[in-house]
Amino acid sequence: MTDTRPLPTGVRAAVVAPGIVLLAALAVAAVALAPTLPARVAVHFAADGTPDGWGSPWALLAAAVGVAAVAVAIAVWARRATDRRTAATWVAVANLVAGILAAGWIAVAVRAALGDGTLPVVWVVAFLAVGLAAAAIPLIALVRHASPVPAHDVPALPVTATARVAWRAQAGSAWFAGIGAAVVVLGLVVAASTSDLDAATAALSSGALVVSGLAVLVLARVDVTVDARGFRVTSSWTRIPVMRAPLDRIESGGWEDVSPGQWGGWGLRFSGRGVAYVTQSGPGLVVRLRGGRARLVTVADAHQGAAVLGALLAGRDAA
């Protein structure tokens, strides 16, 4: 799916404006607060807002400026991207992180300059709001000017009424496997480093990382099956079912030229349209269910799976 139409001037400005505003806000705050900032400021806080960790304000500023600059660079690239939905996802993520860091640094610096090193937890909501606003503006602008996603219907595979047909394929991502393994290892490292604490604290610190990493590993490679039972996506390594659609619930099938931005990114995605397993841009098998929802998986031979599904649906309807 390629977007070749030029973006209107207002949209082009909306894509880059949030990142530029964040950079400008950081610059103004740094210049205004520099004379009164101490050499070390509170950089970590307990649940009640009292500081329990200190560091240089300028190192934090450098990190916030660096992330905001990267966000601006991604936004500039996104204005020329041919896949605007995926570009919108990248810009939104970068701006979300940049907005949170920028708002966080300004708040910490202001309170340090005023001599109050506390930071109530409610401020986190404000940081998140800034990040969400910075992410939403370019996301909406790019998605609204993205080309519609064409759906392709495929002629049913010509088979006899008594023939038994099935289609199987594999899909996945080496990136998923690498990221999942890295997160599991990180969780184990955290567990080892917190072993001197009580068991509950160590488990809380590392358990979420290990579980998250294992979940990504489960999704790293899947088997896709279309047969008389319907449509199934199953983890290749654990045999855990990822998606299922019985044949009697399926209305039709086809394929699409999938963009990760259609579904909000990569991995197992949930939206108002349905459920999708997305590992890359390219062809995806679409299974349309009764009631209007859909199931989708990105796979190389999506048109073949759609043809087999069409034959199975024709046989079901003729029975």
Backbone bond lengths (Angstrom), bond angles and torsions (degrees), N, CA, C in turn:
res aa  C-N    CA-C-N  psi(-1)  N-CA   C-N-CA  omega(-1)  CA-C   N-CA-C  phi
1 M - - - 1.450 - - 1.522 108.24 -
2 T 1.350 116.90 120.51 1.452 122.44 -173.67 1.514 110.29 -122.34
3 D 1.331 116.00 130.75 1.458 122.08 175.08 1.520 107.94 -103.36
4 T 1.322 116.86 112.74 1.460 121.47 -178.86 1.522 112.54 -110.22
5 R 1.322 117.61 -11.91 1.460 119.61 179.80 1.525 109.95 -69.35
6 P 1.335 118.52 135.26 1.465 119.86 178.63 1.527 111.15 -66.95
7 L 1.306 115.46 144.59 1.462 120.21 178.16 1.525 110.12 -76.83
8 P 1.333 117.78 142.26 1.469 120.13 173.50 1.526 110.85 -60.27
9 T 1.313 115.85 155.21 1.468 120.63 -176.96 1.524 111.80 -58.33
10 G 1.323 117.20 -41.49 1.459 120.24 179.88 1.515 112.76 -62.96
11 V 1.321 116.63 -37.83 1.461 120.65 178.90 1.523 110.12 -69.14
12 R 1.320 116.78 -42.60 1.467 120.04 178.28 1.525 110.71 -59.32
13 A 1.328 116.35 -39.25 1.462 119.74 177.86 1.524 111.34 -68.00
14 A 1.331 117.06 -40.39 1.465 120.85 -178.71 1.520 111.83 -64.13
15 V 1.325 117.59 -30.09 1.463 120.78 -178.25 1.529 111.06 -69.52
16 V 1.336 117.31 -40.61 1.466 119.82 -175.51 1.528 113.19 -96.49
17 A 1.329 117.99 -18.70 1.467 120.64 -173.24 1.526 113.90 -58.70
18 P 1.358 120.55 -45.37 1.468 118.42 -177.36 1.526 113.32 -58.10
19 G 1.325 118.00 -43.87 1.457 120.27 179.31 1.514 112.20 -64.09
20 I 1.329 116.73 -40.93 1.465 120.21 178.90 1.524 110.66 -65.51
21 V 1.332 116.94 -40.59 1.469 120.56 178.03 1.527 110.49 -62.21
22 L 1.329 117.46 -40.74 1.467 120.34 178.27 1.523 110.99 -63.08
23 L 1.336 117.14 -43.82 1.467 120.13 177.71 1.525 110.93 -61.49
24 A 1.330 116.66 -43.76 1.462 120.20 -179.91 1.526 111.35 -63.97
25 A 1.332 116.75 -40.86 1.467 120.31 179.59 1.525 110.92 -63.30
26 L 1.325 116.49 -41.16 1.468 120.07 177.85 1.526 110.66 -64.18
27 A 1.330 117.16 -41.97 1.461 120.54 -179.37 1.526 111.19 -64.01
28 V 1.323 116.99 -46.09 1.466 120.86 -179.76 1.525 110.63 -63.15
29 A 1.337 116.71 -44.75 1.466 120.11 -179.65 1.520 111.14 -63.75
30 A 1.335 116.81 -41.06 1.464 119.99 -179.04 1.525 110.99 -63.96
31 V 1.325 116.99 -44.59 1.466 120.42 -179.82 1.526 110.81 -65.95
32 A 1.327 117.05 -41.92 1.461 120.73 -176.75 1.524 112.43 -71.11
33 L 1.327 116.90 -34.73 1.465 120.08 -173.22 1.520 113.53 -96.82
34 A 1.325 118.56 -13.05 1.464 121.19 -174.97 1.526 113.62 -53.16
35 P 1.335 119.87 -43.28 1.474 118.74 -177.17 1.525 114.12 -64.65
36 T 1.316 117.76 -23.96 1.470 120.05 -174.31 1.524 113.45 -109.05
37 L 1.320 117.40 -2.77 1.463 118.98 -178.04 1.524 110.74 -78.50
38 P 1.340 117.96 133.24 1.466 120.31 173.88 1.522 111.00 -72.34
39 A 1.328 115.74 168.05 1.462 120.13 -178.81 1.520 111.62 -67.43
40 R 1.322 116.92 -28.87 1.463 121.05 178.72 1.524 108.32 -130.65
41 V 1.326 114.97 138.01 1.463 120.62 179.68 1.525 108.66 -128.59
42 A 1.321 115.37 162.60 1.462 120.05 176.28 1.524 109.04 -67.65
43 V 1.331 116.23 129.27 1.466 120.68 -179.41 1.526 112.13 -123.70
44 H 1.316 117.38 -6.07 1.462 120.65 177.23 1.517 107.61 -141.55
45 F 1.328 115.69 143.44 1.460 119.85 -171.06 1.518 110.71 -135.11
46 A 1.329 114.95 146.56 1.459 120.98 174.84 1.527 109.13 -76.10
47 A 1.324 115.19 174.89 1.464 119.83 -177.07 1.523 112.61 -61.83
48 D 1.335 117.55 -26.78 1.466 120.17 179.89 1.526 112.68 -88.88
49 G 1.335 117.43 4.53 1.458 121.14 176.92 1.509 115.34 92.71
50 T 1.333 118.19 -5.65 1.460 119.88 178.79 1.524 109.67 -78.48
51 P 1.341 117.66 142.92 1.470 120.07 -177.04 1.522 111.87 -73.30
52 D 1.332 115.98 141.97 1.461 120.42 174.18 1.531 111.24 -134.97
53 G 1.328 116.79 15.62 1.455 121.07 176.09 1.517 109.77 -158.82
54 W 1.346 117.02 142.52 1.459 121.00 -175.57 1.523 110.42 -130.21
55 G 1.327 115.74 156.72 1.454 120.76 179.24 1.516 110.43 -167.79
56 S 1.326 115.96 179.66 1.457 121.34 -179.48 1.528 110.52 -74.97
57 P 1.335 117.82 131.87 1.470 118.74 177.42 1.523 112.25 -67.57
58 W 1.327 116.60 -25.51 1.467 119.58 -175.49 1.521 111.73 -77.82
59 A 1.310 117.59 -30.73 1.466 119.31 174.38 1.524 110.26 -65.98
60 L 1.333 115.53 -41.13 1.464 119.39 177.01 1.525 111.11 -65.31
61 L 1.331 116.33 -39.30 1.463 119.80 178.41 1.527 110.54 -62.61
62 A 1.328 116.17 -42.70 1.466 119.54 179.84 1.523 110.80 -60.06
63 A 1.337 116.56 -40.78 1.465 119.85 178.83 1.524 110.83 -64.58
64 A 1.336 116.67 -44.77 1.468 120.31 -179.42 1.525 111.20 -64.18
65 V 1.336 117.02 -42.70 1.466 120.72 178.75 1.524 110.52 -65.01
66 G 1.330 116.77 -41.25 1.460 119.93 179.68 1.515 112.46 -61.21
67 V 1.330 116.63 -44.70 1.468 119.86 179.75 1.524 110.47 -66.48
68 A 1.332 117.35 -40.87 1.466 120.08 178.78 1.526 111.09 -64.08
69 A 1.336 116.84 -38.51 1.467 120.00 178.01 1.525 110.96 -64.85
70 V 1.331 116.44 -40.30 1.468 119.86 176.45 1.524 110.09 -62.81
71 A 1.329 116.59 -40.92 1.467 120.33 178.74 1.526 111.04 -60.87
72 V 1.328 117.26 -40.65 1.466 120.24 177.90 1.525 110.30 -65.15
73 A 1.333 116.79 -42.21 1.466 120.06 179.27 1.529 111.05 -61.77
74 I 1.326 116.96 -42.14 1.468 120.29 177.99 1.525 110.27 -64.33
75 A 1.330 116.85 -38.92 1.465 120.35 179.40 1.529 111.17 -64.63
76 V 1.331 116.74 -40.35 1.469 119.98 177.72 1.523 110.10 -62.32
77 W 1.340 116.26 -43.27 1.473 119.72 176.83 1.525 110.94 -63.28
78 A 1.327 117.40 -39.62 1.467 121.11 -175.70 1.522 111.85 -63.11
79 R 1.314 117.46 -29.67 1.468 119.48 -179.76 1.529 111.97 -65.83
80 R 1.335 117.07 -21.06 1.462 121.33 179.41 1.525 112.46 -107.39
81 A 1.329 117.32 -2.63 1.464 120.74 -175.87 1.524 110.73 -65.81
82 T 1.326 115.91 143.91 1.465 120.26 178.24 1.524 112.08 -85.98
83 D 1.324 117.55 -17.29 1.465 122.12 175.98 1.524 107.22 -112.15
84 R 1.310 116.50 89.89 1.460 120.33 -170.46 1.517 112.90 -72.13
85 R 1.321 118.38 -28.31 1.464 119.45 179.53 1.528 110.62 -67.61
86 T 1.319 117.02 -44.91 1.460 119.60 178.20 1.525 110.47 -68.40
87 A 1.323 117.46 -40.07 1.462 120.55 176.68 1.520 110.73 -59.98
88 A 1.327 116.67 -39.28 1.463 120.61 178.66 1.522 111.17 -61.80
89 T 1.329 116.87 -37.46 1.464 120.40 178.41 1.521 110.90 -63.53
90 W 1.342 116.66 -44.95 1.468 120.52 179.13 1.530 111.15 -61.87
91 V 1.312 117.08 -46.05 1.466 120.27 -179.36 1.523 110.56 -63.58
92 A 1.327 117.12 -41.99 1.462 120.45 -178.28 1.523 111.39 -62.42
93 V 1.324 117.03 -44.12 1.469 120.11 180.00 1.526 110.50 -64.54
94 A 1.338 116.75 -45.62 1.464 120.18 -179.54 1.525 111.14 -62.51
95 N 1.321 117.23 -43.40 1.466 120.28 -179.64 1.523 112.21 -68.81
96 L 1.339 116.80 -34.60 1.463 119.77 177.52 1.524 110.47 -60.03
97 V 1.335 116.28 -49.27 1.470 120.26 -179.88 1.524 110.40 -65.65
98 A 1.333 116.63 -44.08 1.466 120.16 -179.12 1.524 111.43 -62.42
99 G 1.330 116.93 -40.86 1.459 120.10 -180.00 1.516 112.59 -64.78
100 I 1.326 116.30 -42.35 1.472 119.89 179.18 1.524 110.57 -64.24
101 L 1.346 117.10 -45.02 1.465 120.27 -179.05 1.527 111.48 -66.12
102 A 1.333 116.71 -42.48 1.462 119.51 -179.01 1.525 111.11 -64.42
103 A 1.322 116.94 -47.80 1.462 120.03 179.24 1.520 110.82 -63.26
104 G 1.336 116.44 -38.81 1.455 120.08 179.25 1.516 112.28 -63.54
105 W 1.344 116.57 -44.65 1.471 118.35 -179.37 1.521 110.90 -64.67
106 I 1.311 117.06 -44.61 1.467 119.68 -178.78 1.528 110.55 -60.96
107 A 1.329 117.40 -42.52 1.468 120.32 179.92 1.524 111.29 -64.54
108 V 1.333 116.46 -45.66 1.466 120.15 179.65 1.522 110.51 -62.42
109 A 1.334 116.76 -42.95 1.463 120.55 -178.20 1.525 111.40 -66.56
110 V 1.321 117.37 -42.32 1.468 120.48 -179.85 1.521 110.67 -62.89
111 R 1.329 116.82 -45.36 1.468 119.43 -177.57 1.524 110.68 -69.17
112 A 1.333 117.33 -34.20 1.466 119.61 176.46 1.525 110.59 -67.75
113 A 1.326 116.91 -40.66 1.465 120.21 179.50 1.524 111.59 -65.34
114 L 1.323 116.41 -30.50 1.465 120.99 178.93 1.523 112.26 -83.09
115 G 1.323 117.25 -4.81 1.453 120.97 -179.86 1.504 114.40 85.13
116 D 1.321 117.89 8.13 1.468 122.48 178.15 1.524 107.71 -112.96
117 G 1.324 116.37 104.35 1.458 119.59 -175.43 1.508 114.75 -86.71
118 T 1.331 118.10 3.02 1.463 119.53 -178.96 1.529 110.43 -79.91
119 L 1.318 115.28 160.55 1.467 120.78 177.63 1.525 107.61 -146.62
120 P 1.333 118.23 94.21 1.471 120.85 -179.78 1.522 111.13 -55.58
121 V 1.319 115.74 146.19 1.460 120.56 -175.35 1.523 111.99 -63.08
122 V 1.330 117.40 -23.29 1.462 119.96 179.53 1.523 111.32 -62.58
123 W 1.320 117.28 -22.47 1.455 120.28 178.55 1.524 111.47 -64.62
124 V 1.312 116.61 -26.72 1.464 119.67 178.73 1.524 110.40 -59.83
125 V 1.323 116.35 -35.16 1.468 120.17 177.38 1.525 110.20 -61.93
126 A 1.337 116.23 -41.01 1.464 120.04 178.74 1.527 110.95 -65.12
127 F 1.344 116.90 -40.96 1.471 119.80 178.29 1.525 110.18 -60.98
128 L 1.328 115.35 -44.34 1.462 119.83 -179.44 1.525 110.87 -64.52
129 A 1.322 116.95 -37.48 1.466 120.35 179.17 1.525 110.85 -63.39
130 V 1.329 116.73 -41.10 1.469 120.02 177.45 1.525 110.24 -62.69
131 G 1.332 116.40 -45.59 1.455 119.68 179.27 1.515 112.76 -62.25
132 L 1.330 116.68 -42.26 1.468 120.13 179.97 1.524 111.46 -65.41
133 A 1.328 116.97 -39.19 1.465 119.49 178.07 1.523 110.83 -64.67
134 A 1.337 116.37 -43.18 1.464 120.02 179.24 1.521 111.51 -64.59
135 A 1.331 116.78 -31.02 1.468 120.69 179.61 1.518 112.00 -79.78
136 A 1.330 116.82 -38.02 1.467 120.43 -172.67 1.523 112.60 -69.31
137 I 1.325 117.43 -36.81 1.473 119.97 -174.42 1.528 111.81 -61.00
138 P 1.337 120.14 -55.19 1.472 118.66 178.82 1.515 113.11 -69.64
139 L 1.336 117.14 -31.33 1.461 119.86 179.43 1.526 110.55 -60.52
140 I 1.317 116.44 -50.09 1.465 120.58 -179.38 1.526 110.72 -64.87
141 A 1.337 116.13 -42.26 1.466 119.66 -177.64 1.523 111.61 -61.61
142 L 1.327 117.55 -44.51 1.464 120.25 -177.32 1.523 111.95 -73.39
143 V 1.331 117.34 -42.50 1.464 119.90 -177.76 1.527 110.70 -65.47
144 R 1.317 117.47 -38.08 1.467 120.23 -179.58 1.526 111.97 -65.72
145 H 1.323 117.77 -22.63 1.459 121.15 -179.21 1.528 111.92 -110.35
146 A 1.336 116.47 20.64 1.464 120.76 174.78 1.522 109.70 -88.95
147 S 1.313 115.80 149.40 1.462 120.32 179.44 1.521 110.03 -67.83
148 P 1.335 118.13 149.56 1.469 120.16 176.13 1.517 111.16 -63.36
149 V 1.326 115.50 152.06 1.463 120.82 -179.00 1.523 108.99 -87.58
150 P 1.335 118.75 115.43 1.465 119.58 -179.79 1.522 111.29 -75.38
151 A 1.315 116.44 137.99 1.466 122.22 175.07 1.524 108.34 -102.40
152 H 1.319 116.42 137.30 1.462 121.47 -177.35 1.525 109.41 -114.53
153 D 1.310 116.50 120.62 1.454 121.00 172.01 1.524 108.67 -87.92
154 V 1.319 115.88 147.72 1.464 121.85 -176.18 1.521 108.73 -121.80
155 P 1.328 118.66 135.61 1.467 119.40 175.06 1.522 110.89 -58.17
156 A 1.317 115.69 141.20 1.465 120.08 179.81 1.522 110.23 -62.80
157 L 1.314 116.12 145.22 1.461 121.22 176.81 1.524 108.95 -61.72
158 P 1.346 118.64 125.40 1.471 119.60 -178.68 1.528 111.17 -73.81
159 V 1.312 116.03 111.58 1.466 121.48 179.30 1.523 108.25 -137.81
160 T 1.312 115.77 161.52 1.461 120.27 177.25 1.522 109.87 -74.78
161 A 1.305 116.09 162.57 1.464 121.42 -176.27 1.520 112.19 -62.90
162 T 1.332 117.48 -28.11 1.470 120.59 -176.88 1.527 112.87 -96.59
163 A 1.318 117.40 -1.32 1.468 120.00 -176.45 1.530 110.82 -71.93
164 R 1.324 114.73 145.35 1.462 120.90 175.05 1.528 107.30 -105.38
165 V 1.314 116.17 120.01 1.461 120.06 -176.77 1.526 109.69 -122.92
166 A 1.313 114.86 151.98 1.462 121.58 176.91 1.526 108.11 -156.23
167 W 1.294 114.59 158.99 1.473 120.69 178.89 1.520 108.14 -140.16
168 R 1.334 114.61 133.88 1.464 119.61 179.55 1.521 109.03 -133.94
169 A 1.305 115.19 143.93 1.463 121.03 178.20 1.520 108.41 -153.32
170 Q 1.319 115.47 166.62 1.460 121.03 175.75 1.521 109.75 -118.75
171 A 1.304 115.22 148.14 1.462 122.01 176.09 1.521 107.78 -140.78
172 G 1.298 116.16 158.10 1.457 119.03 179.22 1.509 111.90 165.13
173 S 1.317 114.94 -171.99 1.455 121.01 -176.88 1.521 109.87 -149.62
174 A 1.327 115.86 128.60 1.461 119.89 174.58 1.528 110.70 -65.04
175 W 1.333 116.24 -29.35 1.461 119.59 176.64 1.523 111.06 -62.16
176 F 1.327 117.13 -41.41 1.464 120.10 178.31 1.528 110.49 -59.39
177 A 1.338 115.63 -44.65 1.466 119.45 -179.18 1.524 110.77 -62.70
178 G 1.334 116.72 -44.60 1.458 120.12 -179.64 1.513 112.78 -65.21
179 I 1.326 116.40 -44.19 1.464 120.07 -179.98 1.523 110.59 -65.93
180 G 1.339 116.76 -43.68 1.458 119.80 179.34 1.512 112.26 -60.38
181 A 1.341 116.63 -45.23 1.464 120.31 179.31 1.528 110.71 -63.61
182 A 1.332 117.12 -41.03 1.462 120.44 -179.53 1.527 111.41 -63.74
183 V 1.333 116.77 -40.02 1.466 119.98 -179.63 1.528 110.61 -68.50
184 V 1.337 117.20 -38.23 1.468 119.96 176.73 1.526 110.09 -62.52
185 V 1.335 117.04 -46.07 1.469 120.91 178.95 1.526 110.40 -61.09
186 L 1.336 116.76 -42.13 1.462 119.88 177.83 1.522 110.88 -60.77
187 G 1.331 116.82 -40.74 1.457 120.01 177.51 1.519 112.41 -62.14
188 L 1.335 116.33 -40.52 1.465 120.03 178.42 1.527 111.29 -67.18
189 V 1.341 116.61 -37.57 1.464 120.13 177.45 1.524 110.20 -64.37
190 V 1.333 116.01 -42.76 1.471 119.89 177.73 1.524 110.35 -62.47
191 A 1.337 116.57 -40.60 1.466 119.88 178.76 1.522 110.94 -61.55
192 A 1.341 116.05 -42.31 1.465 119.50 -179.81 1.528 111.34 -67.30
193 S 1.327 116.57 -38.21 1.465 119.87 -177.31 1.522 112.62 -74.47
194 T 1.332 117.42 -18.38 1.470 120.62 179.18 1.527 111.59 -107.70
195 S 1.325 116.08 16.12 1.465 119.22 -176.77 1.520 112.67 -66.81
196 D 1.349 117.08 -20.74 1.458 119.12 178.95 1.526 112.09 -80.06
197 L 1.334 116.54 -8.53 1.460 120.58 176.36 1.521 109.35 -88.04
198 D 1.315 117.28 177.98 1.456 119.54 178.45 1.524 109.59 -69.97
199 A 1.332 116.18 159.07 1.462 122.03 -173.32 1.521 112.12 -60.11
200 A 1.327 117.06 -38.82 1.463 120.12 -177.96 1.525 111.13 -63.88
201 T 1.320 116.84 -42.88 1.466 120.51 179.85 1.516 111.01 -65.68
202 A 1.338 116.60 -43.21 1.463 120.19 179.54 1.521 111.27 -62.98
203 A 1.332 116.27 -42.30 1.467 119.94 -179.79 1.519 110.92 -65.90
204 L 1.329 116.63 -40.35 1.462 120.23 179.93 1.521 111.09 -65.91
205 S 1.336 116.41 -36.39 1.460 120.46 -177.66 1.515 112.15 -71.19
206 S 1.325 116.83 -39.08 1.467 120.19 -172.81 1.523 113.96 -104.29
207 G 1.332 116.90 -24.98 1.464 119.74 -173.41 1.513 113.47 -60.00
208 A 1.337 116.92 -43.37 1.468 119.78 -178.66 1.518 111.28 -62.58
209 L 1.343 116.56 -38.73 1.467 119.79 179.16 1.523 111.18 -65.89
210 V 1.321 117.04 -45.92 1.469 120.13 -178.51 1.524 110.59 -63.38
211 V 1.327 116.84 -45.51 1.469 120.28 -179.84 1.526 110.64 -63.06
212 S 1.333 117.03 -42.70 1.466 120.32 179.17 1.522 111.02 -63.00
213 G 1.329 116.59 -42.88 1.462 119.74 178.93 1.512 112.53 -63.79
214 L 1.326 117.10 -41.29 1.464 120.44 178.14 1.527 110.90 -64.89
215 A 1.336 116.85 -37.27 1.468 120.00 178.26 1.521 110.96 -62.74
216 V 1.329 117.10 -40.22 1.465 120.27 177.85 1.525 110.28 -66.99
217 L 1.326 117.33 -39.31 1.464 120.55 178.08 1.523 111.56 -62.82
218 V 1.318 116.93 -38.55 1.470 120.35 177.80 1.523 110.43 -58.63
219 L 1.330 116.63 -35.36 1.464 121.32 -176.85 1.524 113.06 -92.06
220 A 1.329 118.01 2.60 1.463 119.68 -175.13 1.520 112.54 -66.34
221 R 1.319 117.72 -32.82 1.473 121.16 177.19 1.519 108.36 -146.61
222 V 1.336 115.31 134.81 1.462 120.09 -177.49 1.522 109.98 -131.50
223 D 1.330 115.13 155.30 1.463 122.84 172.13 1.523 107.98 -101.50
224 V 1.318 116.30 131.57 1.462 122.43 179.01 1.522 108.18 -110.48
225 T 1.332 117.15 126.96 1.464 121.91 -176.16 1.518 110.32 -130.47
226 V 1.319 115.33 133.92 1.465 122.64 171.11 1.515 106.71 -124.98
227 D 1.337 117.13 116.56 1.459 120.56 179.80 1.525 108.97 -151.45
228 A 1.310 116.73 -165.04 1.465 121.21 -175.44 1.528 112.54 -63.19
229 R 1.319 117.25 -19.90 1.465 119.84 178.07 1.525 112.09 -83.79
230 G 1.328 117.52 -17.50 1.458 120.88 179.46 1.513 111.91 127.50
231 F 1.315 115.39 -139.66 1.465 123.16 -174.88 1.518 108.62 -118.97
232 R 1.343 116.90 131.90 1.465 120.71 -178.90 1.523 109.84 -140.86
233 V 1.313 115.12 141.21 1.462 122.68 170.72 1.520 106.28 -124.64
234 T 1.335 116.26 121.48 1.464 121.67 -173.24 1.524 109.64 -130.06
235 S 1.318 117.58 140.51 1.458 121.23 176.12 1.523 109.95 -59.79
236 S 1.330 116.85 127.07 1.463 120.85 -177.99 1.517 111.63 -65.90
237 W 1.330 117.46 -32.02 1.454 121.06 -173.13 1.519 113.60 -90.39
238 T 1.312 117.65 -32.55 1.462 120.07 -175.35 1.518 113.49 -114.24
239 R 1.348 116.94 -11.86 1.466 123.44 -176.11 1.527 112.41 65.37
240 I 1.313 117.26 15.83 1.460 120.52 175.57 1.523 108.67 -73.14
241 P 1.335 119.00 129.05 1.469 120.06 178.90 1.528 111.54 -68.62
242 V 1.315 115.87 134.37 1.462 122.46 179.13 1.526 110.78 -101.23
243 M 1.335 116.43 -44.13 1.468 122.27 177.64 1.516 108.72 -144.91
244 R 1.338 115.80 147.10 1.464 121.40 175.43 1.519 109.27 -143.65
245 A 1.318 115.46 146.33 1.467 121.04 173.14 1.517 107.43 -148.77
246 P 1.336 119.23 105.24 1.468 121.20 177.72 1.524 110.56 -58.83
247 L 1.331 115.94 150.50 1.462 120.39 -176.04 1.526 111.78 -58.64
248 D 1.338 117.57 -35.85 1.468 118.87 -176.88 1.528 112.86 -72.89
249 R 1.333 118.18 -10.33 1.467 121.29 176.39 1.524 112.38 -96.05
250 I 1.328 116.83 -7.78 1.465 120.62 -175.21 1.523 109.92 -89.86
251 E 1.318 115.88 131.99 1.463 121.16 178.47 1.519 111.75 -93.83
252 S 1.336 117.24 -42.87 1.458 120.89 -179.62 1.520 109.01 -163.91
253 G 1.318 115.83 174.80 1.454 121.21 179.13 1.515 110.64 -142.90
254 G 1.307 116.44 165.76 1.453 122.06 178.08 1.512 109.14 -177.64
255 W 1.310 116.45 -160.59 1.457 119.22 176.39 1.523 109.63 -142.21
256 E 1.329 115.36 156.91 1.458 122.51 179.12 1.518 109.62 -132.37
257 D 1.312 115.39 155.11 1.460 121.46 170.03 1.526 106.44 -85.32
258 V 1.320 116.38 96.44 1.465 122.30 -166.04 1.525 111.29 -81.70
259 S 1.297 115.06 138.75 1.459 123.16 169.48 1.525 107.87 -115.11
260 P 1.338 119.22 130.45 1.466 119.25 177.37 1.524 113.09 -54.20
261 G 1.329 116.34 -30.70 1.457 119.31 179.72 1.512 114.04 -64.45
262 Q 1.355 117.72 -22.74 1.463 120.07 176.33 1.516 111.37 -60.37
263 W 1.321 115.47 -33.18 1.460 120.98 -173.31 1.522 112.30 -111.12
264 G 1.337 117.43 8.34 1.454 120.27 177.03 1.506 114.84 85.56
265 G 1.336 118.10 15.02 1.456 119.94 176.85 1.512 112.47 134.50
266 W 1.337 114.48 -158.51 1.455 121.70 -175.27 1.530 110.19 -106.89
267 G 1.324 115.31 160.15 1.455 120.49 178.20 1.516 111.77 102.40
268 L 1.326 116.20 -156.33 1.461 121.76 176.98 1.522 107.65 -85.91
269 R 1.328 116.31 113.78 1.455 121.75 -171.16 1.523 110.71 -114.72
270 F 1.325 116.20 141.83 1.461 122.74 178.28 1.528 108.36 -122.12
271 S 1.320 116.48 134.42 1.461 120.62 178.19 1.519 108.73 -151.41
272 G 1.330 115.83 179.76 1.454 119.67 177.74 1.512 112.60 -63.10
273 R 1.318 116.86 -22.83 1.459 120.04 179.46 1.523 111.90 -77.79
274 G 1.327 117.69 -30.83 1.455 120.27 -178.58 1.513 111.31 151.99
275 V 1.333 116.35 -144.07 1.458 123.25 -176.82 1.521 108.55 -123.20
276 A 1.332 116.24 138.59 1.462 120.49 -179.76 1.519 109.92 -137.84
277 Y 1.333 115.23 146.84 1.464 122.46 171.03 1.523 105.67 -112.35
278 V 1.334 116.34 108.68 1.465 121.86 -171.67 1.524 109.40 -119.71
279 T 1.326 116.16 121.90 1.460 120.39 177.34 1.517 112.69 -116.11
280 Q 1.332 117.74 -15.24 1.454 120.30 -175.91 1.525 109.40 -167.67
281 S 1.318 115.78 170.10 1.459 120.40 169.46 1.521 108.57 -78.17
282 G 1.331 116.33 147.78 1.456 119.52 179.34 1.509 111.64 136.93
283 P 1.336 116.71 -164.22 1.464 119.81 -175.81 1.523 112.38 -66.86
284 G 1.316 114.95 144.28 1.457 121.13 177.25 1.510 110.46 -140.61
285 L 1.323 116.53 136.30 1.460 122.20 176.47 1.523 109.06 -76.46
286 V 1.326 116.61 125.57 1.462 122.33 -179.29 1.519 108.89 -110.49
287 V 1.318 116.26 126.05 1.460 122.40 176.23 1.525 106.98 -113.46
288 R 1.325 116.43 112.38 1.461 121.34 -177.68 1.525 109.33 -93.16
289 L 1.313 115.87 125.17 1.460 121.77 -175.83 1.523 110.71 -95.63
290 R 1.327 115.14 159.45 1.462 119.64 172.01 1.532 107.73 -63.54
291 G 1.316 116.32 134.96 1.454 120.06 -177.54 1.514 113.44 103.48
292 G 1.342 117.31 -8.07 1.452 119.86 172.69 1.509 116.59 101.61
293 R 1.327 119.35 -13.70 1.457 120.33 179.73 1.524 109.97 -83.85
294 A 1.341 115.61 172.56 1.460 119.46 -174.00 1.520 110.51 -144.82
295 R 1.319 114.75 161.60 1.454 123.69 169.96 1.526 106.96 -123.70
296 L 1.326 116.79 141.52 1.460 120.07 -177.50 1.518 109.97 -143.08
297 V 1.330 116.06 143.99 1.457 121.67 173.89 1.519 108.30 -141.99
298 T 1.323 116.92 132.00 1.460 120.14 177.14 1.525 108.48 -78.21
299 V 1.321 115.61 123.20 1.462 121.57 -176.87 1.522 107.80 -154.08
300 A 1.324 116.21 146.50 1.464 120.93 -171.32 1.526 112.90 -61.17
301 D 1.323 118.55 -44.81 1.468 122.17 -174.49 1.523 111.15 -100.25
302 A 1.318 116.35 46.84 1.464 120.33 -175.53 1.519 112.04 -58.98
303 H 1.334 117.99 -37.18 1.468 119.92 -177.86 1.521 111.64 -65.69
304 Q 1.345 117.18 -32.69 1.461 119.69 178.09 1.525 110.74 -69.42
305 G 1.329 116.31 -41.91 1.455 118.97 176.11 1.511 111.92 -61.45
306 A 1.343 116.96 -38.90 1.462 120.46 178.62 1.523 111.24 -65.84
307 A 1.345 117.48 -37.41 1.468 120.69 178.99 1.524 111.20 -65.83
308 V 1.329 116.84 -41.78 1.465 120.35 177.87 1.525 110.04 -65.97
309 L 1.322 117.22 -42.24 1.461 119.93 178.05 1.525 110.64 -61.36
310 G 1.330 116.78 -39.56 1.459 119.83 177.33 1.513 112.34 -60.94
311 A 1.342 117.12 -40.06 1.462 120.78 178.09 1.525 110.97 -65.19
312 L 1.322 116.88 -40.84 1.463 120.47 179.34 1.530 111.06 -66.09
313 L 1.325 116.95 -40.07 1.462 119.92 178.72 1.525 111.40 -67.75
314 A 1.342 116.59 -37.77 1.463 119.51 177.51 1.521 110.62 -63.99
315 G 1.334 116.93 -41.35 1.459 120.35 177.27 1.512 112.08 -64.88
316 R 1.337 116.58 -39.32 1.467 119.91 177.70 1.522 110.98 -63.23
317 D 1.317 117.11 -45.44 1.459 120.39 -177.08 1.523 112.50 -69.22
318 A 1.345 115.81 -27.54 1.467 119.36 -179.81 1.517 112.21 -80.66
319 A 1.327 116.31 -18.04 1.472 119.71 -176.12 1.528 111.13 -73.30
